[in-house]
Amino acid sequence: MRVLISQSRDGEWGARAAESLGYRVVRGSSSRGGAAALKSLARELRENGGWVAVVADGPRGPRRASKPGAAWLAETAGWPAWCVSASSRGFTLESWDRCRIPIPFGRIHLRCVPVAASENIDAALKENEGRLREFLSLA
């Protein structure tokens, strides 16, 4: 499993946590180092297979709005993409994305939907955002 995490100072916490869990971390985001990171991930997926986790709304938002990087990666690598959402009771941070920290031993609900395949990435992103909003409203 590879995880794409921002090169920001905040991303360092996530990177350390992911590495301690045995994930291979690739650093980059839409604002710094993202193109090179995505190309590296696409090459690795084509050559070795595996999984990649990407937060698709990017480091500057808007939250819950996909950027084209994840769709490009799936198309270029020839691998299916899934949109995953987690909801739980917990604490909401006062950050741009309103990150939620679950309560210890709390129940987490995951929802997964396949990302729409389309030759038009913009159309696929809009459809996927609609799906994401739909199943987030059910949480």
C-alpha positions, 0 to 999 in steps of 0.5 A, a space after each residue: 500500500 502506498 499513501 500520497 501525503 502532502 509535503 506540508 508540515 501538517 503532512 509530516 504527522 500523517 506520513 509518520 503515522 502511515 510509515 509506522 503502520 507499514 505503508 510506503 509514503 509518497 510525498 506531494 500535493 497539488 501545491 507542491 511536488 504532486 505531478 512528480 509524485 503522481 507520475 512515480 505512483 503511476 509507474 509503480 502501479 503499472 510495474 508492481 500493482 498494489 494499492 494507493 490511497 489519495 485524499 482527493 480534495 487537495 490541501 487547499 480545498 474546497 473540501 469534498 471537491 475532487 481534484 483531477 490527480 486521483 482520476 488521472 492516476 487511475 486512468 494512467 495506471 489502468 487501475 480502478 478507483 474507489 471513493 471512500 468516506 468515513 463518518 464517526 462521532 468525534 471531534 471536529 478540527 477547526 481546519 479548512 477541511 473540518 477534519 474529524 478525529 473519532 472518539 477512542 473505541 468509537 464506531 466508524 462507518 465506511 462507505 465505498 463507491 467505484 469512481 465513474 470511468 469517463 474519457 472526460 475527467 471533468 465529467 467524471 469528477 462532477 459525477 463522483 462529487 455528486 456520489 460523495 455528497 449523496 452518501 455523506 448525507 446518509 452518514 
